[in-house]
Amino acid sequence: MPEPEVPIWQRDFPITAAGEDDITRREFTRYLVLASGAFAASGALMSLWASLRKVETGTLTAIVELEDLPVGGSHLFSYPSPRDPAILVRVEPQLVLGFSQKCTHLGCVVFWSGEDQHFECPCHEGFFNLEGRPIAGPPERPLARIEVDIRDGMVWALGVEQGPHA
């Protein structure tokens, strides 16, 4: 008696698994719905956690002696935590501005260009004016501003401003 001919798909894919017919379409759909529900619930929990956690705004911190920061110059420091790069710029003899060094586009580190009087993000050619507002490139939000004060010849960080600044 001749052997029955093997279908083409079995010749191309000869691998079989024990129990491959054990799951029905109805069970597969049930698992798919449960997995989708678990993803939705975890997204809702992450959103709730993000809205309830406390945002670090910093504490009163001495940064640099005013005499060590020349007019038109900048000073790099970390604020409000050691993981957050920040920059001070001395615009006038008694005017010092502080900003987060993280670009609002993708978080690259911005630097101060004293000759051009603006902040530059080298990653995607983003530019921010002296107030921290974007003037060119992909960033659409201003840099986070750090409130600073000059006390007895020392520049102090007071905290990170919440929300956009004008």
FENPE-V749825 format. One record per residue. RES is the residue in one letter. OMEGA is omega in degrees with one decimal (NA if undefined). BURIAL is 1 if it has 16 or more other C-alpha atoms within 10 Angstrom, else 0. Layout:
res=(RES;RES)
omega=(OMEGA;OMEGA)
burial=(BURIAL;BURIAL)
This chain:
res=(M;P;E;P;E;V;P;I;W;Q;R;D;F;P;I;T;A;A;G;E;D;D;I;T;R;R;E;F;T;R;Y;L;V;L;A;S;G;A;F;A;A;S;G;A;L;M;S;L;W;A;S;L;R;K;V;E;T;G;T;L;T;A;I;V;E;L;E;D;L;P;V;G;G;S;H;L;F;S;Y;P;S;P;R;D;P;A;I;L;V;R;V;E;P;Q;L;V;L;G;F;S;Q;K;C;T;H;L;G;C;V;V;F;W;S;G;E;D;Q;H;F;E;C;P;C;H;E;G;F;F;N;L;E;G;R;P;I;A;G;P;P;E;R;P;L;A;R;I;E;V;D;I;R;D;G;M;V;W;A;L;G;V;E;Q;G;P;H;A)
omega=(-178.1;178.7;178.2;-178.9;-179.1;178.9;-176.9;-177.0;178.3;176.2;-179.2;-178.9;-174.0;-176.1;175.9;178.9;178.9;177.0;-177.8;178.5;-175.4;-179.2;-179.7;177.0;179.3;178.0;178.4;178.6;177.7;178.3;179.2;178.0;178.5;178.9;178.1;177.3;178.5;177.4;179.5;179.4;179.5;175.8;178.2;178.1;178.3;178.0;177.8;178.9;-179.1;-178.9;-178.2;-176.5;-178.1;178.7;179.8;179.8;176.0;178.5;178.8;-175.7;174.3;-176.2;-174.6;173.2;-178.4;-178.9;177.8;180.0;-177.7;175.9;-176.6;-178.1;-179.6;178.8;179.4;177.8;177.7;-179.6;6.0;176.7;178.8;-179.9;-174.5;178.6;-179.6;-177.9;173.3;174.9;176.8;-175.3;179.6;-178.9;-179.6;178.9;178.3;179.0;178.5;-179.8;168.8;-179.9;-179.3;176.6;-178.0;176.8;-179.3;175.1;175.9;-178.4;177.0;176.0;-177.6;173.5;-177.3;-178.6;178.8;178.4;173.7;175.7;-179.4;172.9;-174.6;-175.6;-176.2;177.8;174.2;-179.3;179.1;179.4;-176.9;177.7;179.6;180.0;179.5;179.1;178.1;177.5;-175.4;-178.4;179.6;-178.7;179.4;173.7;176.8;-177.7;175.9;178.1;179.5;179.3;176.6;-179.3;177.5;176.4;-180.0;175.6;-178.5;171.0;-177.7;-179.0;177.9;178.0;177.8;178.2;-178.7;176.7;-176.9;NA)
burial=(0;0;0;0;0;0;0;0;0;0;0;0;0;0;0;0;0;0;0;0;0;0;0;0;0;0;0;0;0;0;0;0;0;0;0;0;0;0;0;0;0;0;0;0;0;0;0;0;0;0;0;0;0;0;0;0;0;1;0;0;0;0;1;1;0;1;0;0;1;0;1;1;1;1;1;1;1;0;1;1;0;0;0;0;1;1;1;1;1;1;1;0;0;0;0;1;1;1;1;1;1;1;1;1;1;0;0;0;1;1;1;1;0;0;0;0;0;1;1;1;1;0;0;0;0;1;1;1;1;0;1;1;1;1;0;0;0;0;1;0;0;1;1;1;1;1;1;1;1;1;0;0;0;0;1;1;1;1;1;1;0;0;0;0;0;0)
